[in-house]
Each structure stands twice: as structure tokens, then as C-alpha cells.
């Protein structure tokens, strides 16, 4: 392995957390290298309009925001590799990383691999993602003022999203595949008592419907299949919110780092330290509660400061 493959700070993942960590470590002259992975820019690259990120009075497109962040980090020496890390070894120092056949060593690592919303898995769902289909009510609910929307799911997240969306939408239809819910009693009752929320049970979304006008796509409804009778019906709506949970992108670190029962990385209270010294976690990969671009960026900043102090303490 050549000396060129040794990195002082390796950042795995390139959403708001990873790129903010790169910006701060770059400004600290730590020459960070970002492994951008399969989805450079993270979840924001599948979001159209971002209106709740501070500093952009009139909003900004998700991909554009991530491009600006990348350029800002590069200005201070951060280097992006559009490669996926396929293997890690934290058993000795320097740490070892692999991207398929290429090997690297690193003095420190910031993990910012994020989490992915669980989706239904339809081609039409992908087609209208960002054009009526969303996996984040707090991100996109504002765009559905006085419109009818559908929420899919049966847990606390679905109930919470349905209730939240009633602040904007005129009507919220909660669709669930069974006639019982995983949601806690209090969350279910809150949704049930909300006059804007109605329920369609024993139904699954088979297809997302939409139109393309003037080179712009928009969702117009869904086809629902009854899980008991098999009958297919059409439900017209302006938006579809998938609320069937998130999966942290942590498969790479199983058996190597401490995780909770859902697979989120555990960090020491008030910091980004994992259970292995020199390995830090920031963003949605360690956050099951907030999952916002601004909170991810905040913990990216924390990770950069933590890594700088740790490297100093190790005289690296």
C-alpha cells in the first residue's frame, strides 16, 4: 500500500453530516477524505425543494444545497472520492478501509452513512418521489397546504406524520395493510380524534398514479388493493407519505461497533464518540429521533471537533 493511501481523517458518507465534518476538519488542516458512497449528497439529493435549512430565504433544491456544501468543504482541502467503502477493520491502528480492491489506512474515521427511509418498492413510487411522494412529513408537509394526502404505515411514525400533516393538508387518509396497529395507544387515539384524519384498513398501495404536464410530473392518486378481498380501487390524492420506518445504513459495521436494537450506532452521551476510540458517528446513522438536515450538519460539526481533539490527544 502506498503512503498516498494513508488518510488522517476518513469520512464515510456525504450528506449534510459528512460534508459539514469535512468542512470543519478541512479548516483545521486535517486533510479529510470523503468517501461519498452510492448516493453522493445523501437523502437530500432525492428531495426537490428544501425550505427549512437556515440561510436560504426562498428555499433551495436539495441536490444544489449538497453541491454547495461539497464545494465549500473542497475550498478548505477536503477531497471527495466517489467510491463506496465495502469493508472496515477497526481492530488495530491505523484503521483499515477497503473500497472493493483498493485499500486505505486512516488515523481516524467519521461515519456519516445516514439512514434510508423504508419504501414500498414500486417503480411508480420512485418516479414520483419529490413530485408528490415523500418519506418526511416535517420536510415536505408545507407543500401540501389545503390538499389531500395519504399516509402509509401503522406505527407511531405513521400516526405522528398523519397528525403533523393536518397542520397543512385539508384531509389525511391513513392507509394500513392490517386492521390493527403497532402504534402506541396514545398515538393512535390522537390520530383517531383528529377530525382531518380518516383510516383505510386492510389496504396496500399497488401503484402511484400521476401525470406529466409542461415537462413537470405530479402525483394524482394511488391504486389500493384490499388485502382481504383482493379488490383494487383508486384513491385520488395530491401527496403520498411513506411512514413505514427508517433503516440506518450500518450493515458495514455490524459486529464492529455498538448499535441499538434498530441498528443505529450508539454514541457516548453529548458527543460523537463510538465505543472504539478514533471512530466517530454523526448524522442520521446515530439519530433516530430528529433526522433533519440541520441536526445532521450540527453533529457533523461535533464529530469534526471531537476528531480534532482526539487526534491532538494521540499526538497524531
C-alpha positions, 0 to 999 in steps of 0.5 A, a space after each residue: 500500500 502506498 503512503 498516498 493511501 494513508 488518510 488522517 481523517 476518513 469520512 464515510 458518507 456525504 450528506 449534510 453530516 459528512 460534508 459539514 465534518 469535512 468542512 470543519 476538519 478541512 479548516 483545521 488542516 486535517 486533510 479529510 477524505 470523503 468517501 461519498 458512497 452510492 448516493 453522493 449528497 445523501 437523502 437530500 439529493 432525492 428531495 426537490 425543494 428544501 425550505 427549512 435549512 437556515 440561510 436560504 430565504 426562498 428555499 433551495 433544491 436539495 441536490 444544489 444545497 449538497 453541491 454547495 456544501 461539497 464545494 465549500 468543504 473542497 475550498 478548505 482541502 477536503 477531497 471527495 472520492 466517489 467510491 463506496 467503502 465495502 469493508 472496515 477493520 477497526 481492530 488495530 491502528 491505523 484503521 483499515 478501509 477497503 473500497 472493493 480492491 483498493 485499500 486505505 489506512 486512516 488515523 481516524 474515521 467519521 461515519 456519516 452513512 445516514 439512514 434510508 427511509 423504508 419504501 414500498 418498492 414500486 417503480 411508480 413510487 420512485 418516479 414520483 418521489 419529490 413530485 408528490 411522494 415523500 418519506 418526511 412529513 416535517 420536510 415536505 408537509 408545507 407543500 401540501 397546504 389545503 390538499 389531500 394526502 395519504 399516509 402509509 404505515 401503522 406505527 407511531 411514525 405513521 400516526 405522528 406524520 398523519 397528525 403533523 400533516 393536518 397542520 397543512 393538508 385539508 384531509 389525511 387518509 391513513 392507509 394500513 395493510 392490517 386492521 390493527 396497529 403497532 402504534 402506541 395507544 396514545 398515538 393512535 387515539 390522537 390520530 383517531 380524534 383528529 377530525 382531518 384524519 380518516 383510516 383505510 384498513 386492510 389496504 396496500 398501495 399497488 401503484 402511484 398514479 400521476 401525470 406529466 404536464 409542461 415537462 413537470 410530473 405530479 402525483 394524482 392518486 394511488 391504486 389500493 388493493 384490499 388485502 382481504 378481498 383482493 379488490 383494487 380501487 383508486 384513491 385520488 390524492 395530491 401527496 403520498 407519505 411513506 411512514 413505514 420506518 427508517 433503516 440506518 445504513 450500518 450493515 458495514 459495521 455490524 459486529 464492529 461497533 455498538 448499535 441499538 436494537 434498530 441498528 443505529 450506532 450508539 454514541 457516548 452521551 453529548 458527543 460523537 464518540 463510538 465505543 472504539 476510540 478514533 471512530 466517530 458517528 454523526 448524522 442520521 446513522 446515530 439519530 433516530 429521533 430528529 433526522 433533519 438536515 440541520 441536526 445532521 450538519 450540527 453533529 457533523 460539526 461535533 464529530 469534526 471537533 471531537 476528531 480534532 481533539 482526539 487526534 491532538 490527544 494521540 499526538 497524531 
